[in-house]
């Protein structure tokens, strides 16, 4: 993963599972992940984000933490100046962020992930870019919180102003966060989502992905899900997720990538919320792949809930996930690798040359319909390009175990 060099010449290139040895990569992948970077285009780059790790911008060793996590497999990082920073510490956090990004820009040996900053107000965007000067070369864009049709226009104008000061630079990318009452409340939802769609379409060249702020959305009703439940069990929020995908995530070429919301739980079980329900993580895949202890480790750290939620994210049209702990990254990325059989099905659908009809799957266990499955197949191929295709017989268990052993 070479360092981003110069002022705006060149760009970072990253690759998922780059920390694996050549022998592990050969054993685990039928087709290994391909490198990607700013030149890949937003369509591929949005799928490649994977687990986007949020860090408070106030971290004392922010620059070192970024490079450490990049070496460990994190390919997209957000330095947060919003809810993770107390109001009276904001100026201090901004100073720390500018110093950290300047340090990263000056380190010729640094291996950098894609880097974004979550601001809290539009005016921070041009101000930060101006303070960074040449060091703005390490910045790929901004996360725009509590994004509404009204407030979002101010954010986007601020990004335009910052871009104008970066002559010769690639456009800054943005990831608006859907987390306001305007989209959650039933009486205003459809009108607000329609206005958001119109606004985002006008700025399509710079919109990388739409993010979902589940914590803020739950807060509007005083809710918080337990580790036994997924966000899809919180109906007032899951209904909104369905509507966001409906309006903003269509697969007809007009939609955007919508990312999965954060999973809040990590670490050991001791001192955490009491688990009431049995884990829904089957034992047989772990026994079949000679990893009997791995399941217990995942359950004790509430990672079984994360696994279930990532699976439900994909089933509901979401790609990638916001994460707040490094232990979540390997899980999200292992689940993002395209299984061998799934890749064969997608290749058959796209390579059939037919305008319709039904094909038997390679394992003769499902039907592949050419027209209805074409959009799914194209999305699967994008994911295969950046996360790779698992070798025949390799499962999520194998990929996760290899990630944890690194």
C-alpha positions in Angstrom: 0.0 0.0 0.0 2.2 2.9 -1.2 2.2 6.3 0.4 0.4 9.1 -1.2 3.1 11.4 -2.5 3.6 15.0 -3.6 0.9 17.7 -3.3 -2.0 16.2 -5.2 -0.1 14.0 -7.7 -0.5 10.3 -7.1 -3.0 8.6 -4.8 -3.2 6.0 -2.1 -3.7 2.4 -3.3 -5.0 -0.1 -0.8 -5.9 -3.8 -0.9 -8.1 -5.8 1.4 -6.3 -8.7 3.2 -3.0 -7.3 2.2 -1.6 -8.4 5.5 -1.9 -12.1 4.6 1.1 -14.1 3.4 1.3 -15.2 -0.1 0.7 -18.8 0.9 -2.4 -17.9 3.0 -3.8 -15.8 0.1 -3.3 -18.6 -2.3 -5.0 -21.1 0.0 -8.0 -18.9 0.8 -8.8 -17.2 -2.5 -9.8 -18.5 -5.9 -9.3 -14.9 -7.0 -7.5 -12.5 -4.5 -8.7 -9.0 -3.8 -7.5 -6.3 -6.3 -6.0 -3.0 -5.3 -8.2 0.1 -5.4 -7.8 3.8 -4.7 -9.1 7.3 -5.6 -8.8 6.6 -9.3 -11.1 3.6 -9.1 -14.3 5.7 -9.4 -17.0 6.1 -6.8 -19.0 3.0 -7.9 -16.2 0.6 -7.1 -14.8 2.7 -4.2 -18.1 2.7 -2.4 -18.2 -1.1 -2.4 -14.6 -1.3 -1.4 -15.0 0.8 1.8 -15.9 -2.3 3.8 -15.6 -1.6 7.6 -15.1 2.1 8.0 -13.4 2.7 11.3 -14.3 5.9 13.2 -11.7 7.4 15.6 -12.2 10.5 17.8 -10.0 13.3 16.3 -8.8 14.0 19.8 -6.7 10.8 20.1 -3.3 11.8 21.3 -1.5 9.4 18.9 -3.9 9.8 16.0 -1.3 9.6 13.2 0.3 6.5 14.7 -3.2 4.9 15.2 -4.1 5.5 11.6 -1.0 3.8 10.2 -1.2 1.0 12.8 -4.8 0.2 11.7 -3.9 0.5 8.0 -1.2 -2.2 8.5 -3.8 -4.3 10.3 -6.2 -4.3 7.4 -8.3 -1.1 7.8 -8.8 0.5 4.5 -11.1 3.4 5.3 -10.9 5.7 8.4 -13.0 8.6 9.6 -11.5 11.1 12.1 -14.5 12.4 14.1 -15.0 16.0 15.2 -18.7 15.6 16.0 -20.5 13.5 18.7 -17.3 11.9 19.9 -15.8 15.3 20.9 -17.1 17.3 23.9 -18.1 20.8 22.9 -15.4 22.4 25.1 -12.7 20.2 23.5 -13.5 21.0 19.8 -10.8 23.5 19.2 -8.2 21.2 20.8 -9.5 18.3 18.7 -9.2 20.4 15.5 -5.6 21.3 16.4 -4.8 17.6 17.0 -6.3 16.6 13.7 -4.4 19.1 11.7 -1.2 18.1 13.4 -1.9 14.4 12.8 -2.7 14.8 9.1 0.3 17.0 8.6 2.5 14.3 10.2 1.0 11.6 7.9 1.6 13.8 4.9 5.2 14.3 5.9 5.9 10.6 6.5 7.2 9.1 3.2 7.0 5.6 4.6 3.4 5.8 5.8 0.9 3.3 4.5 -2.4 5.2 4.5 -6.1 4.1 4.3 -8.7 6.2 2.7 -9.1 9.2 5.1 -12.2 11.2 5.9 -13.1 13.7 8.5 -16.6 13.9 10.1 -17.2 17.6 10.9 -20.0 19.1 12.9 -20.6 22.3 10.9 -20.2 23.4 7.3 -17.7 26.2 8.0 -15.2 23.7 9.4 -14.6 22.2 6.0 -12.9 25.1 4.2 -11.3 26.1 7.4 -9.6 22.7 7.9 -8.5 22.5 4.3 -7.0 25.9 4.5 -5.1 25.0 7.8 -3.8 21.8 6.2 -2.4 23.4 3.2 -0.3 20.9 1.3 -1.2 18.2 3.9 -4.7 18.2 2.5 -3.3 15.8 0.0 -3.9 12.9 2.5 -7.6 13.8 2.8 -10.1 12.0 0.6 -13.3 13.8 1.8 -15.7 14.5 4.6 -18.5 12.8 6.4 -21.5 15.2 6.7 -23.6 14.5 9.9 -27.3 15.0 10.4 -27.7 15.6 6.7 -31.0 17.1 5.7 -32.1 18.7 2.4 -31.8 22.1 4.0 -28.6 21.7 6.0 -27.0 19.5 3.4 -27.0 22.3 0.8 -24.8 24.3 3.2 -22.4 21.4 3.7 -22.1 20.9 -0.1 -21.4 24.5 -0.7 -18.7 24.4 1.9 -17.1 21.4 0.2 -17.2 23.4 -3.1 -15.4 26.2 -1.4 -12.7 23.9 0.0 -12.3 22.3 -3.5 -11.8 25.7 -5.0 -8.7 26.2 -2.8 -7.2 22.9 -3.9 -6.2 23.7 -7.5 -5.4 20.5 -9.4 -6.7 18.2 -6.7 -9.3 15.5 -7.2 -12.7 16.5 -5.9 -13.3 15.9 -2.2 -15.7 13.1 -1.7 -18.6 13.2 0.8 -20.6 10.7 2.8 -23.8 12.3 4.1 -25.3 10.7 7.2 -29.0 10.1 7.4 -29.8 10.5 11.1 -32.3 13.3 11.6 -35.9 13.5 12.7 -36.9 14.9 9.3 -36.3 11.4 7.7 -37.3 9.3 10.7 -40.7 10.9 11.5 -43.5 9.4 9.4 -45.2 12.7 8.5 -42.1 14.2 6.8 -40.2 11.1 5.6 -41.2 10.7 2.0 -40.9 14.4 1.2 -37.5 14.7 3.0 -36.1 11.6 1.2 -37.3 13.0 -2.1 -35.6 16.3 -1.5 -32.4 14.5 -0.4 -32.4 12.4 -3.5 -32.7 15.5 -5.7 -29.9 17.3 -3.8 -27.5 14.3 -3.9 -28.1 13.7 -7.6 -27.0 17.2 -8.3 -23.7 16.4 -6.5 -23.4 12.8 -7.7 -19.7 13.2 -8.8 -18.7 13.6 -5.2 -21.1 11.4 -3.2 -19.3 8.3 -2.3 -21.9 6.6 -0.1 -24.9 7.4 2.1 -24.4 6.4 5.7 -27.0 5.6 8.4 -26.7 7.0 11.9 -28.5 4.4 13.9 -27.4 5.7 17.3 -28.9 9.2 16.6 -32.0 7.7 15.1 -32.6 5.5 18.1 -32.0 8.5 20.4 -35.0 10.3 18.9 -37.1 7.7 20.7 -34.9 7.0 23.7 -34.0 3.6 22.3 -30.9 1.5 22.4 -30.6 -2.1 21.1 -29.1 -4.8 23.2 -26.4 -7.3 22.0 -29.1 -9.8 21.6 -30.9 -7.7 18.9 -30.0 -6.2 15.6 -31.0 -2.8 14.3 -33.7 -4.7 12.2 -35.4 -5.6 15.5 -35.9 -1.9 16.2 -38.8 -1.4 13.9 -39.0 2.4 13.9 -35.4 2.5 12.6 -35.6 -0.6 10.4 -38.7 0.9 8.6 -36.6 3.9 7.8 -33.7 1.8 6.5 -36.1 0.1 4.1 -37.3 3.5 2.9 -33.8 4.9 2.5 -32.8 1.9 0.3 -36.1 2.3 -1.6 -35.5 5.9 -2.5 -31.7 6.2 -2.5 -30.3 2.7 -3.0 -32.0 1.6 -6.3 -30.0 -0.7 -8.6 -31.2 1.0 -11.8 -28.2 3.3 -12.0 -29.9 6.1 -10.1 -29.1 4.9 -6.6 -26.2 5.3 -4.2 -24.3 2.8 -2.0 -26.0 2.8 1.5 -23.8 1.6 4.3 -24.7 -0.4 7.4 -25.1 1.3 10.8 -22.6 0.9 13.6 -22.6 -2.1 16.0 -21.9 -0.7 19.5 -20.7 -3.7 21.4 -17.1 -5.0 21.7 -14.7 -6.5 24.2 -15.4 -9.2 26.8 -18.8 -10.1 28.2 -17.9 -9.3 31.8 -19.5 -6.0 32.8 -21.6 -5.8 29.6 -25.3 -6.1 29.1 -26.7 -9.5 30.2 -27.4 -11.8 27.3 -31.0 -13.2 27.4 -31.3 -15.2 24.2 -29.2 -18.0 22.8 -26.6 -17.1 20.2 -27.8 -17.7 16.6 -24.3 -18.7 15.5 -24.3 -22.4 14.5 -21.6 -24.7 15.8 -21.3 -26.9 12.8 -19.4 -24.5 10.5 -16.7 -24.0 13.2 -16.4 -27.7 13.8 -16.3 -28.5 10.1 -13.4 -26.0 9.6 -11.4 -27.1 12.7 -12.0 -23.9 14.6 -14.1 -25.1 17.6 -12.8 -22.4 20.0 -13.5 -19.5 17.6 -17.3 -19.6 18.0 -17.0 -19.2 21.8 -14.6 -16.3 21.4 -17.1 -14.5 19.1 -20.1 -15.1 21.3 -18.2 -13.9 24.5 -17.4 -10.6 22.7 -21.0 -10.1 21.3 -19.5 -10.6 17.8 -22.2 -13.1 17.0 -24.6 -10.1 17.0 -22.4 -8.2 14.6 -22.2 -11.2 12.3 -26.0 -11.5 12.2 -26.4 -7.8 11.6 -23.9 -7.7 8.7 -25.7 -10.6 7.1 -29.0 -8.7 7.5 -27.5 -5.6 6.2 -26.6 -7.3 2.9 -30.0 -8.9 2.7 -31.6 -5.5 3.0 -29.5 -3.7 0.4 -26.7 -2.2 2.6 -23.0 -2.5 1.7 -20.2 -2.0 4.2 -20.5 -0.9 7.8 -19.5 1.8 10.2 -17.4 0.4 13.0 -16.0 1.9 16.2 -13.6 -0.9 17.3 -10.8 -2.6 15.3 -12.0 -6.1 16.3 -15.0 -5.5 14.1 -13.0 -4.9 10.9 -11.9 -8.5 10.2 -15.5 -9.8 10.8 -17.0 -7.3 8.3 -14.3 -8.0 5.7 -14.5 -11.8 6.1 -18.2 -11.6 5.4 -17.6 -9.4 2.4 -15.5 -12.0 0.5 -17.6 -13.5 -2.3 -18.1 -17.2 -1.8 -17.0 -19.5 -4.6 -20.5 -20.7 -5.5 -21.9 -17.2 -5.3 -19.3 -16.0 -7.8 -19.9 -18.8 -10.2 -23.6 -18.0 -10.1 -23.0 -14.4 -10.8 -20.6 -15.2 -13.7 -23.1 -17.6 -15.2 -25.8 -14.9 -15.1 -23.7 -12.2 -16.7 -22.0 -14.6 -19.2 -25.0 -16.4 -20.5 -25.5 -14.0 -23.4 -29.2 -14.6 -23.1 -31.9 -11.9 -22.8 -33.8 -14.0 -20.3 -34.4 -17.5 -19.1 -33.3 -19.7 -16.2 -30.0 -21.4 -15.6 -29.2 -24.2 -13.2 -26.6 -23.2 -10.6 -23.1 -24.8 -10.6 -24.1 -26.9 -7.5 -27.6 -27.7 -8.9 -29.2 -26.3 -5.7 -30.9 -23.1 -6.9 -32.2 -21.3 -10.0 -30.4 -18.4 -11.6 -32.8 -16.2 -13.6 -30.9 -14.0 -16.1 -33.0 -10.9 -16.0 -34.0 -10.7 -12.3 -30.6 -11.6 -11.0 -28.5 -9.4 -13.4 -28.3 -6.4 -11.0 -27.3 -8.7 -8.1 -24.7 -10.4 -10.3 -23.1 -7.0 -11.3 -22.9 -5.9 -7.6 -21.5 -9.3 -6.7 -18.7 -8.9 -9.3 -17.8 -5.5 -7.9 -17.5 -7.0 -4.4 -15.5 -9.8 -5.8 -13.1 -7.4 -7.4 -12.2 -5.6 -4.2 -12.7 -8.4 -1.6 -11.8 -11.4 -3.6 -13.4 -14.7 -4.3 -13.0 -17.5 -1.7 -11.5 -20.8 -2.9 -13.9 -23.7 -3.3 -14.6 -25.1 0.2 -13.3 -22.0 2.0 -15.8 -20.4 4.4 -16.2 -17.2 6.4 -14.8 -19.2 9.4 -11.5 -19.8 7.5 -11.2 -16.2 6.4 -11.9 -14.8 9.9 -9.6 -17.3 11.6 -6.8 -16.3 9.2 -7.5 -12.6 9.9 -7.3 -13.2 13.7 -4.1 -15.1 13.5 -2.1 -12.3 11.7 
